[in-house]
Amino acid sequence: MPLPPLKQRVRASFDRAAPTYDAAAVIQRMVCARLIDELLATAPHNAPLADPAPLRIVDAGCGTGYGARLLRARWPAAHITGVDFAPAMLAFARADVDQCIAADLESLPVADHCFDLWWSSLAIQWCAADAVFGEAARVLVTGGQLAVSTLGPGTFAELRDAFSSVDDYRHTLAFSDIEAIGAALRGAGFVDVIVRRERHQNYYPDLRQLLRAVKAIGAQKVGAGGRRGILGRAAWQKVEAAYERHRQAAGLPASYDVILAYAVKRD
């Protein structure tokens, strides 16, 4: 099934960003590490994931393969399938996974009950959470584990605030809140749902470099309601001045409202 127009544009952005992604993805690497650390800490309370070890793992939205490398270091014997809708990302991930699949996370071309662990770090914000979790439930075995990180509505709050000084367009995605993520997991039939929220920030010397870093990870598409034209000089200066009000000693902050979620598939 062809991707809808927005996802086609997002895929093109990630294809272009693949060569620059790893160098710019500072927060993304940090969140990957947090996701696996909390997975290991959480597992004894809902599913003994480490014993036995998962033999079949899907990295849903694998990007360039950083998460797969962490999973491989923890479970070297596992068969890891990397799924991403951006072929250029998969070209980088190929060295770190056993199988690559170019697909939308809302419609995985794999059989039912074929994975022990469904893992996804900072990918599902581009999708409908209920559709993604429905597919996760379908492809997991009974007792299989889900671990997912995504972004909440506080992400890029400073950016929204700065642009609100010049227009009413949307300048970030409409991120799901923590309650919606938990509800979508339970609605898909998952149990033992644990949802946590963390705030992370990265800092930049000026607004141009901050926006350049966002573009370097392919995350500049915001969906319907975004500005199509470029800002004039006066408007840009107004945005810069508004963002300066958020400056900290380390620089201009870009905030990430990170949601970590863990759950178990039960029939």
C-alpha positions as CSV (number, residue, x, y, z in Angstrom):
1,M,0.0,0.0,0.0
2,P,1.5,3.4,-1.0
3,L,2.3,5.8,1.8
4,P,0.1,8.8,2.3
5,P,1.6,12.1,1.1
6,L,2.8,13.3,4.5
7,K,4.7,10.1,5.1
8,Q,6.2,10.3,1.7
9,R,7.6,13.7,2.5
10,V,8.8,12.5,5.9
11,R,10.5,9.4,4.3
12,A,12.2,11.7,1.8
13,S,13.5,13.9,4.7
14,F,14.9,10.9,6.4
15,D,16.5,9.5,3.2
16,R,18.2,12.9,2.8
17,A,19.3,12.9,6.4
18,A,20.7,9.4,6.6
19,P,24.4,10.5,6.0
20,T,24.2,13.2,8.6
21,Y,21.9,11.5,11.1
22,D,24.4,9.8,13.4
23,A,26.5,12.9,13.9
24,A,23.5,15.0,14.8
25,A,21.4,12.4,16.8
26,V,22.7,13.2,20.3
27,I,19.4,13.0,22.1
28,Q,18.3,10.1,20.0
29,R,21.3,8.0,21.1
30,M,20.7,9.0,24.8
31,V,17.1,7.9,24.6
32,C,18.0,4.6,23.0
33,A,20.3,3.9,25.9
34,R,17.6,4.9,28.4
35,L,15.1,2.7,26.7
36,I,17.2,-0.4,27.0
37,D,18.4,0.4,30.5
38,E,14.8,0.8,31.7
39,L,13.7,-2.3,29.9
40,L,16.2,-4.4,31.8
41,A,15.3,-2.7,35.0
42,T,11.6,-3.1,34.4
43,A,11.5,-6.7,33.1
44,P,11.6,-8.5,36.4
45,H,8.4,-6.7,37.4
46,N,6.3,-7.8,34.4
47,A,8.1,-10.3,32.2
48,P,11.4,-12.2,32.7
49,L,12.8,-10.9,29.5
50,A,16.4,-11.6,30.2
51,D,15.7,-15.3,31.1
52,P,15.1,-16.7,28.5
53,A,16.7,-14.1,26.3
54,P,14.6,-12.9,23.3
55,L,15.6,-14.8,20.2
56,R,13.7,-12.8,17.7
57,I,13.7,-9.0,18.0
58,V,12.2,-6.4,15.7
59,D,13.7,-2.8,15.8
60,A,10.7,-0.9,14.5
61,G,11.9,2.4,12.9
62,C,15.6,1.3,13.2
63,G,17.1,4.3,11.4
64,T,20.8,3.8,10.9
65,G,21.0,0.9,13.4
66,Y,22.2,2.5,16.6
67,G,19.4,0.8,18.7
68,A,20.2,-2.5,17.0
69,R,23.8,-2.3,18.1
70,L,22.7,-1.8,21.7
71,L,20.3,-4.8,21.4
72,R,23.0,-6.9,19.8
73,A,25.5,-6.1,22.6
74,R,22.9,-7.2,25.2
75,W,21.6,-10.3,23.3
76,P,24.3,-11.4,20.8
77,A,22.4,-14.6,19.8
78,A,19.2,-12.8,18.9
79,H,18.0,-12.5,15.3
80,I,17.3,-8.8,14.8
81,T,15.0,-7.5,12.0
82,G,15.3,-3.8,11.2
83,V,12.2,-2.1,9.9
84,D,12.2,1.5,8.5
85,F,10.4,3.2,5.7
86,A,13.4,5.2,4.6
87,P,15.6,3.0,2.3
88,A,18.7,5.2,2.9
89,M,18.4,4.6,6.6
90,L,18.2,0.9,6.1
91,A,21.4,1.0,3.9
92,F,23.3,2.2,7.0
93,A,21.5,-0.2,9.4
94,R,22.2,-3.3,7.2
95,A,25.5,-4.0,8.9
96,D,23.8,-4.2,12.4
97,V,20.7,-6.3,11.7
98,D,20.1,-9.8,10.3
99,Q,17.2,-8.7,8.1
100,C,16.1,-5.4,6.7
101,I,12.5,-4.6,5.8
102,A,11.4,-1.3,4.2
103,A,7.9,-0.8,5.5
104,D,5.5,1.5,7.4
105,L,5.2,0.5,11.1
106,E,1.4,0.7,10.8
107,S,1.5,-2.3,8.3
108,L,4.3,-4.7,8.8
109,P,4.8,-7.3,6.0
110,V,5.5,-10.2,8.5
111,A,3.6,-13.1,9.9
112,D,1.7,-13.2,13.1
113,H,3.5,-14.1,16.4
114,C,7.0,-14.0,15.0
115,F,8.9,-11.8,17.5
116,D,9.7,-12.1,21.2
117,L,10.6,-8.4,21.6
118,W,9.1,-5.4,19.7
119,W,11.5,-2.4,20.2
120,S,11.1,1.1,18.8
121,S,13.0,4.3,19.8
122,L,11.7,7.7,18.7
123,A,9.9,6.5,15.6
124,I,6.2,6.2,16.3
125,Q,5.6,9.9,16.6
126,W,5.3,9.9,12.8
127,C,2.5,7.3,13.0
128,A,-0.9,6.6,14.5
129,A,-0.1,5.0,17.9
130,D,-3.2,2.8,17.9
131,A,-2.3,1.3,14.5
132,V,1.3,0.8,15.4
133,F,0.5,-0.9,18.7
134,G,-2.1,-3.1,17.0
135,E,0.6,-4.3,14.6
136,A,3.0,-4.8,17.5
137,A,0.5,-7.0,19.3
138,R,-0.1,-9.0,16.1
139,V,3.5,-9.8,15.5
140,L,4.5,-10.6,19.1
141,V,4.3,-14.0,20.6
142,T,2.1,-14.5,23.7
143,G,4.2,-13.2,26.6
144,G,6.3,-11.1,24.2
145,Q,7.6,-7.8,25.4
146,L,7.2,-4.3,24.0
147,A,9.6,-1.4,24.6
148,V,9.0,2.0,23.0
149,S,10.1,5.5,23.3
150,T,8.4,8.4,21.7
151,L,8.0,12.2,22.1
152,G,5.4,14.0,24.2
153,P,3.8,17.5,23.7
154,G,6.6,19.3,25.6
155,T,9.0,18.5,22.8
156,F,10.4,21.7,21.2
157,A,8.4,23.9,23.5
158,E,10.9,26.7,23.1
159,L,10.6,26.5,19.3
160,R,6.8,26.8,19.4
161,D,7.0,29.7,21.8
162,A,9.5,31.6,19.7
163,F,7.5,31.1,16.4
164,S,4.3,32.1,18.1
165,S,5.6,35.7,18.1
166,V,5.3,35.9,14.4
167,D,2.6,33.5,13.1
168,D,-0.1,30.9,14.0
169,Y,1.3,28.1,11.9
170,R,2.3,24.8,13.4
171,H,6.1,24.4,13.8
172,T,6.3,21.0,15.4
173,L,4.4,17.7,15.2
174,A,1.3,17.2,17.2
175,F,2.9,14.8,19.7
176,S,0.8,12.4,21.8
177,D,0.7,12.8,25.6
178,I,1.6,10.1,28.0
179,E,-2.0,9.2,28.8
180,A,-2.8,8.7,25.1
181,I,0.2,6.3,24.7
182,G,-0.8,4.3,27.7
183,A,-4.4,4.1,26.5
184,A,-3.3,3.1,23.0
185,L,-1.3,0.2,24.4
186,R,-4.1,-1.0,26.6
187,G,-6.5,-0.7,23.6
188,A,-4.3,-2.9,21.6
189,G,-4.5,-5.6,24.2
190,F,-1.3,-5.1,26.1
191,V,-1.0,-5.7,29.8
192,D,1.4,-4.7,32.6
193,V,1.7,-1.3,30.9
194,I,4.4,0.9,32.4
195,V,4.7,4.5,31.0
196,R,7.3,7.0,32.2
197,R,8.2,10.5,31.2
198,E,11.6,12.2,31.1
199,R,12.9,15.6,30.0
200,H,16.1,15.9,28.0
201,Q,17.7,19.0,26.5
202,N,20.4,19.6,23.9
203,Y,22.0,23.0,23.6
204,Y,23.2,25.1,20.6
205,P,25.0,28.4,20.2
206,D,22.3,30.0,18.1
207,L,19.0,29.3,16.5
208,R,20.3,28.6,13.0
209,Q,22.5,25.8,14.3
210,L,19.6,24.4,16.3
211,L,17.4,24.3,13.3
212,R,20.2,22.9,11.2
213,A,20.6,20.0,13.7
214,V,16.8,19.3,13.5
215,K,17.1,19.1,9.7
216,A,20.2,16.9,10.0
217,I,18.1,14.2,11.7
218,G,15.3,14.5,9.2
219,A,12.8,15.8,11.7
220,Q,11.7,19.1,10.2
221,K,8.3,17.9,8.8
222,V,5.4,18.9,10.9
223,G,2.3,17.8,8.9
224,A,-0.8,19.8,8.2
225,G,-0.8,23.4,9.3
226,G,2.8,24.0,8.8
227,R,4.3,27.1,7.1
228,R,5.0,26.7,3.4
229,G,6.9,29.9,2.7
230,I,10.1,31.2,4.3
231,L,10.2,33.9,6.9
232,G,11.2,37.4,5.9
233,R,14.2,39.1,7.5
234,A,12.2,41.1,10.1
235,A,10.1,38.0,11.1
236,W,13.2,35.9,11.5
237,Q,14.9,38.4,13.7
238,K,11.8,38.5,15.9
239,V,11.9,34.7,16.2
240,E,15.6,34.8,17.1
241,A,14.9,37.4,19.8
242,A,12.0,35.4,21.2
243,Y,14.2,32.3,21.4
244,E,16.9,34.2,23.1
245,R,14.6,34.5,26.2
246,H,15.2,30.8,26.7
247,R,19.0,30.9,26.6
248,Q,20.8,29.2,29.4
249,A,24.5,29.1,30.3
250,A,25.0,26.1,28.0
251,G,23.3,27.8,25.1
252,L,19.9,27.8,23.4
253,P,17.9,24.7,24.6
254,A,16.0,22.2,22.5
255,S,13.8,20.3,24.9
256,Y,12.6,16.7,24.3
257,D,9.6,15.4,26.3
258,V,10.5,11.7,26.2
259,I,7.9,9.0,26.9
260,L,9.2,5.5,27.7
261,A,6.7,2.7,27.6
262,Y,6.9,-1.0,28.4
263,A,4.2,-3.7,28.1
264,V,3.5,-7.4,27.6
265,K,1.5,-9.2,24.9
266,R,-1.2,-11.5,26.3
267,D,-3.8,-13.4,24.3
